[in-house]
Amino acid sequence: MKYLVEFLLELVLEGSIEVSKSPKIRKPIRRLFLIIIALFFLFTIGIILFTGILVIKENQILGFLLLLLGFLILTLSIIKFKEMWKKK
C-alpha cells in the first residue's frame, strides 16, 4: 500500500511539474497543473499547521516549532509559485 501511494503521488506530482514547465503545452493547461500542485502543497501545509495547533495543548515547544515550520514552508511556497507564475 505504501508503494502504491508513493507511486501515485510521484506520478501525479512529477508529471504535473513537467507539464507545467513544458512550452509545448498550452498555457491554460499548464496553469491548471500549477493549480493542482499548489493545492497539494496547501493541503500538506494545512496538515502541518493543524497538527501544530493540536499539539500546542500537550507540548508547547513542539507546537510552536510545527507552527513555525508550517508558516516557513507557506512563505517559501508562495515565493516559489510567484516566480513560476511570472515565468509563464
N, C-alpha and C positions, 0 to 999 in steps of 0.2 A: 504494500500500500504506500509505503514511504517513497519508493522509487517511482511509482505511478504519479504521485502528486509532484515530485521533483521534476519528472519528465514533462508533465503538462505545463507547469509553471515556466520551465526553461523554454519549451516550445512557444508558448504564448508571448512571454516577455522578450526573448531574444528575437523572435520573428517580428514582433511589433516594433522593436527598436530598429531592426534592419530595414523594415518597410518605411518607417518614419524618416530614415536618412536617405532613402533612395530617390534620386531625381527622376527616375523613370515612372514613378507612381504619381498620380495627380494629387494636387495639394489638399483637396477636401478629404481624401482617403488617408493621406499622411497625418493630417490634423486629427482625424478620428482615432488613429492608432496612438498619437500623442496623448489624447484624452484618456484612452484606456490605460496607458502606462501611468498617467497622473492619478487616476482613480485607484489603481492598485497601490501606489505609494501612499496616497492619502489614507487608504484603509489601514495599511500597515502602521503608519504614524499614529493614526487614531487608536489602534490597539495598544501601542506603547504608552500613549498619554492616558488612556483609560486605565491601564494596569497601574500606572504611576499614581493616579488618583485613588484607586482602591488600596494600594499598598501603603499609602501615606498614613493610614489609620494604624497600621500594625508597626511599620518601621519607617520613621520619618526620613532618615538619611537615604534609604533606598528609594523611597517615593520621590524625594526631591531629585535624586540622580536620574530616575526614569523620566520625570517631567523635563528636566534639563536636556536629557538626550533626545526626547521627542521634539522639543522646540528647536534644538540644534539641527536635527535632521530635517525638520519642516523648513527652516530658514535656508539651509543649503539646497534643498529640493526646489524651492521657489526660485532661487538664483539660477540654478541649472536649467530649469524649464523656461525661464525668461530668455536665457541665452539660446536654447534650442528653438524657441518660438520665433525669435528675431532672425535666425538663420533661414527660416522657411519663408 
